[in-house]
Amino acid sequence: MKLFNAMFILFFSLTVFPVTVAEAENRAGAVSVSPLIGGYVFDSDQSIKSDPAYGIVLGYNITDRIGIEGAFNYVDTEVRSSTSSNSVDAYVYRLEGLYHFMADKDVLPYIAVGAGAITIDVDGVGDDTDFLANYGAGIKFFLTESLAVRAGVRHIISFDDTNHNILYKLGLSYLIGGKPKKEAPKPMPMDSDGDGISDDMDKCADTPAGIKVDASGCPLDSDGDGVSDDKDQCTGTSKGVAVDGKGCPMDSDGDGVSDGRDKCSGTPSGASVDATGCPLDSDRDGVYDYKDNCRGTAAGIKVDAAGCPLPIKEKVSIELNVSFASKSAIVQNKFHEDIEKVSNFLKTYPDTIAVIEGHTDNAGDDEDNLKLSQQRAENVMRHFVDYGIHPSRLRAEGYGESRPLADNSTEVGRQKNRRVVAVISTIIEKMP
């Protein structure tokens, strides 16, 4: 098996990773001699051990792709049995036809098919000869013009008991004689248009007589504007400037700036442009003058597509803070004016919603404080409704003593914590 593995790795490497060597090819008419070594695997039904195989192959290339080979292989082995150790000599005779791929390359894959016979001589028992057929594939790797490494594998089918054997092999192949392919003679260089450049190098055949040409046989274009000198009426045009069919700078949009310098091609007719051919934007608001309906916009003002100022978005807000006596949910009169101001704000901005938060100090039971905070928030909410705010825009939330604003250990702190607060904001748009 070690020999088989080594041969398989070499065969795979030569197939997948070919290395370029001296130029060689499979020559028609060549005779080849190939000593080989490998292994022979017998069918399990034959009870014969698989062992190394030695052989010699004589071949003849009918063409560079088609060849015939006569092969002889010898296997020195023994019976595979716990009760017998009889030696076995196996002789394999084959005649094959080969077809080579890539016949003009150094690496030469091939397929083979053939027929022959196998003789198995068991010591003390006698010999038996069966007809066989075989097929397989291989590869030849030329080291020189006449010497190649070759590897291959064959599936051998003997017809007596229909046994299936495998022969794998590695060796050298020496080619004798044969004729390499003849290269077609190179035609003499021609110069059909008489411009001094041979046809095989002339990229512009049929150049008119008398026209100056460059090294590739094409008419000269001294200023590189794409118009040959024989047609160019404006020689010396600066590099990069677009020209018309006569080699003169183009001004496609008629703004007075040639296309080669025009950074804004396609300017509408009549639009004022700068030295680069781009429409003027006098107030630098990003809208060209010919589109600007509001010229003279101050710097920094954002404008719309017509060049007119966009409204500025601004956040407006108002706060409410109502204090309560201890254990009380009554809204004192002094806070009515503040509630009215917030109500007016809500009327001014009808899309706003107010969340009214009620709070207490830590005096008393937690559950009682939560109910008290909710009552405070709802009482303030009723005042908003009295001032004309629809209840759907209001929400009262009581938080009890869970969100103190100040320290509950002092009277001042407890007073600050007995409160209802609301912060209402919205975004408005106004002109700058």
N, C-alpha and C positions, 0 to 999 in steps of 0.2 A: 504493500500500500504506500510505503514511503516513496518508492520509485514512481508509482502512479501520480502521487501528489506533486512531486517535483516536476514531472513532465507536464502535468496539467497547468501548473503555475507558469512554466516557460511558454507553453502553447498560448495561454491567455495573454501573457505579457506581450508576446510578439504580435498577437492579433490586435490588441487594444492600444498598445503604446509603441507603434513602430518607430524605429530610429533610422534616420537617413544615413546611408553609407555610399560607397562609390557607385556610380551609375551602372546599372546592370539590367538585364531583361531576359525573359524566357525565349530562347532562340529556336526558330523552326529548323528542323533537320539535326538538332543536337542529340547525341547519345549521352545518357546519364548513368552513373554508377553510384549506388547509395547504400553503404553499410549502415545498419540500424540496430538499435537495442531498445527494448521496451518491456512490456508485460503482456501476458495472455491470461484472460479470465475465463474459466470454463463454466458452463452451465451447472447449476447446483445438482441437477439430476445425474450428471456424469460422475460425481464423486471423485473428481480429480482436482488436486490443489492448483491454485493460480500461481504461476512463477514467472521469472524473467523469460523474455523471448529474444532470440537473436536472429538476424536476417540480412539478406542482401537483395537489392532491387536493381534491375536493369530496365532502363526506359528509353523511349524514342519520342521526340516531339514532332508530330506530323505537321502541325502549325505552331505558332507561338502560344496558342490557347489549348489545342487538343493534343493529347499524348497518350501513349500506351505504355504499360509497365508490366514486367513479369517479376513476381516476388516469391522468395522462399524464406520461411521462418522455421526455426527450430526451438522447441521448448523441452527442457530437461526437468521433469517433475515427478510426482509420485501419487499413488492412490490416496484419497482422503478418507481414511477409515481407522477406527480404533483397534481393529483386529487384523489389519493388513498394512504392510509398508512396501508394496510392490512398486518398483520404479517404473516410470512411464516416459517414453520418448514420443513427442508429437511433432509431425512434419506437416507444414501448411504450404500448399502451392497455389498461387493465384495469378490470374491474368486480368488486368484492370484497364479501363479507359478513364482518362482524367480530363477534366475541363478546368482551365486556369482562369481566374479573374485578374483584372489589372495586370495584363501580361507584360506591360512596359514599365512596371514598377519594381522596386527592390523587394517589397513585401508582396508575396504572391499567394493568396488563398486559392484553394482548389477543392473540387468535389470529385469523388471516384465511385465507380461501380464495376463489379467484375464477377468472375466465377472461378472455380478451381476444385481442389480436393484437399482433404485432411486425412492423414494416416496417424492412428494412435496405436503404439506398440507397448503393450503391458507385459512387463517381465514375468515370464512363467505362464502367461495366458495366451499370448499371440497378438497379432496386429489386425487392424480393421481400417479400411479406407472408405471414406464417404465423399460424395460430391458436396460442394458448398457454393453458396452465393454470398456476396458481400457488398456493402456500400459504406461510405463514410466521407470524411473531409479532413483537410489538413492545411498546412501553410508552409511555404518555403521562404526563407529569409536570406537574400544574397549578401555574402560578405565581400565577394569580388565578382568579376564578370563570369567566372566559371565555378565558384564554390558557394554553396548555400547550406545553411542549417535548415533541416526540415523536421516537422512534427506532424503526427496524424493519429487518427483513431478510426477503427473499422468495426462494424457490426457484422459478424460472421455467422451465417445460418447453415448448419449441416443438415442434409436432407434425410438421413437414415432415421434418426429418432427426433428430428426437428429440434436440435439443440441450438441455443443462442449463446455465442461466445463474443467476447470483446478483445480486440487487439489494439494496444496503443504503443506508439513507437516514437523514437527520437534518434536523429542521426545527421549525417552529412550527405550532400549530393554534389557530385562532380560532373560538370557538363563538358563534353568533348565535341568540338566541331560546331556545325550549325552556322546559319547566316543571320547576322543582326539586320534589323530593318534599315533600309536605305532612306536617308533623309532626302527630301525633294530639294533639288538645287535652288538656291536663292536667285530670284530674277534680278537682272541688272537694274540698278536704280534708273527711273525715268523721270523726266520733267516735262509733263504734258503741256503745261501752260507757259513754259519758257521763262519762269520768273527766277530761275537759279536755285530753286528748292526742289529736291527729288519728291516724287509723288508719295513715297512712303512716309515722308515727314511733312508734306504739304497739307495743312488743315483748311486751306482755302483754294481748292482746285479751280481752274478756269479763270484765274485772275487776268483781267485785260492786259494786253501788251503795253509796256511803258509805265505801269503803275509800280511805285516803290512798295516793297513788301518787307515784313519783319522776318525773323528767323523761322517762324512757323509757316511762312508763305502767305500770310494775310496782309492786305493793304495796311500801310502805316497809318497810325492815328496818333500824331505827335503830342497833342494836348490831352489825350485820353478821355475825350468826351463822347466816344461811341460812334463818331462820324469820321470815316477815313479821310486822309488829307486830300485825296482827289475830289472829294465832294464838299469839304469843309470850307464855308465862306467866311467863317470867323475863327481862324486858327489862333491858338494861344489862349483859348478859353480857360479860365481858372479851374483847377481840379474840383470836382464835386458839383459844378454848376450844370443843371439840366439844360439840354439844348434841343432845338427842333431838327428837322431833317436836313437843314443846311448847316448845322453845327453852331448856330447862334443861340445865346441864352434865351430860355423861355420865360414868359410871364403869363401863365395859364389863366389867372383870375383878373388880369388887366389892372392891377393895383399900382403899377409902376415899379415893383420890386421883382427882379428875376427869380424864377423858381429855385435856383441854386442858393439864394440868400433868403428866400421867403419861408419863414418858420410857420406861417399860417396860410397855407394854400387854400384856395376856394373862398376867399373873402368876398362877400356880396358886392355887387357893383355899386359904386358910389360911397362905400364906407371909407372913412379916413383911416389911414394906417401909419405905423411908425416905420423906422428904418429897416426893421426886420420883416415887414409885410404883415404885421399883426394889427387888428383893429384897435383904435385908441380906447382907453378907459380913463377918462380925465379925472374922475373922482376916486379911482382905484377901489371901487367897491366890488370888483370881479365881474361886472356886467359891461360889455362893450358899449360905447357911446351910441352906436346905431340901434341898439336894443334897449337903451336906458331911458325909462320914462320919468325918472326922478334924478336928473343930473345934479351934481353938487352935494351929494349925500356926505355928511360929516364922516371923518375917519373913524374906523372902529365900529360903525353901525352896521349890523347885519341886514342884508336886503334880500328880496325875493328875486325870481327870474327876470322881472321887469325892472330891477334896479331900485325898487322902492323899499323904504325901511320896514322891517318886520317888527311886530309888537314884541315888547319885552315881557318875559314872564317874571312875576314877582310874588313872593310868599307874604301873605298878610295873616295876622293872628290876633286873638284877644283872649285874655284870661279872666276867670272869675274865682273869687275866694270869699266864701261866706263862713263866718264864725258862729258858734252856738254856745249857749249856756250849758253848764254841766247837766247831763241826763235829759236835755231838752232837744226837741226836733222842730221848734218854732223858728221860722225865719224872721229875724228882727227887721223893723221898718227901715233901718239905716242901710240895709243892703238891697232895698227895692230898686234904687236908682242904678246900682251896678248890674242887677239882673236885666233891667230894661235896656241898658247899653249893649249887653250881650245879645239880647233879643233883636235889637235893631241890626246888629252885625249879621245875625242869621238871616234876617229879612233881606239884607243887602246882597248876601251871597246864598241864594236859595239851594245850592247844591251841597252845602255843608251839613254835617251831622254832628250833634253834640253828645258826648258821653259825660254824664254828671256823676262824679265820684263822691260818696259819703264816707266819713271817717269818725272815729271816737278816740278818747284817751283810754287808759287801761283801767279806769275805775269801774268796778262792777264785774258781772259775769260775762265771759266771752260771747256766749250765745245771745245774751241781751244786747251787748254792744253791737253785734252784727245786725240785729233787727233795728237798733236805733240808727245805725249808719244808713241803712236802706231807707228808713223813714225820712231822714234828713235829705237824702238825694231825691226822693220822690216829691217832698214838699217844695224843693227848689224847682223841680221839673214842672210842677203845677203852676208856678209863677210864670214860667216860660210859656206855657199853654195859655195862661190868662193874657199874656202880651201878644198872642196871635200866632205862636209857633205850633205847627202841627205835631202831634205826639209821635208820628212815624219818624220824625227827624231827631227824636230825643231818646236817650237810654239812661236809666238810673242804675248805678251799681254801688252796693254797700260793701265796704271792706272791713268794718269793725275796727279793731285796734291793731290789725295786722300790718299797717303801713304808717307808723308814726313819723311825723315830720320833725319833732323835737323830743327832748328827754322828758319822759312822763314822771320823773321824780320831783319836778318843780311845778308850781302852779302855772308859771308862764309857759312852760313846755306843754302842759296838759291843755291849756287854752288854745295853743297853736294846733294841737292835734284834733280838737273838736271842730271839724270843718267840712265844707263841701267845696270841691274845686272842679273846674272845667277849663280845658285848654282847647281852643277851636282855631283851626288854621285852614287856609285854602290858597290855591295858586291863581293869580289873576294875570291878565295880559293888558299891557298899556303901550301906547306909542312912545318912542323915545323923544 
